[in-house]
Amino acid sequence: MKDMLSAVLLGAVVGAAATMFYFNHEQELSAAGRNLKENGKHAINFLSSLGQDIEESVMRKG
């Protein structure tokens, strides 16, 4: 029971620290999330374009 209480207290402390970190760095985290989404879109577009180029190349040779 003592270990369980320690785990609950540790979880509460870690959760409070994570919440404080989020509120103190909310703008930076939001900007990083937007950058990650934008970079993901660019990567998907690149791979799609690459796949189309490969498909066209194979069709020309076939």
N, C-alpha and C positions, 0 to 999 in steps of 0.2 A: 504494500500500500504506500509505503514511504517513497519507493522508486516511481510509482505512478504520479504521486503528487509533485515530485521533482520534475518529471517529464512535462507535466501540465504547466508548472511555473516557468520552466525553460521555454516552452512553446509560447507562453504569454509574453515573455521578455523578448524573444526573437520576433514575434508578431508586432509588438509595439515598436521595436527598433526599425523593422521594415516599413511600417506605416510612417514613422517620423522621417525616414530617409526619402520615401516617396513624396511626402508633402513638401520637404525641403528642396527636392530636385525634380519636381513635377514637370517644369518646362523643358528641362534637358532630356528627361525620359520621353516626353511626348515628341520632341524633335527627333530623337534617336529612333523612335518607333516609326515616324513618318519617313525618315531616311531609309530605314530597313524595308518598308513597303515599296518605296519608289525604286530602290535597287533591285528588289525582287521582281518588280514589273519589267525593268530593263533586262534582267537576266532571262525572264520568260520570253520576252520579245526577241532577244538575241537567239535563243535556242530554237524558237519557232522559225525564225528566218533561216537559220542554219539548216534545219530539217527540210525546209522548202527548197533551199539551194541543192541539197544532196539529192532530194527526190527528182528535181528537174535534171540534174546531171545524170542520174541513173536512167531516166526516161529517154534522154538524148542518145545514150550509148546503147540502149536496148532496142 
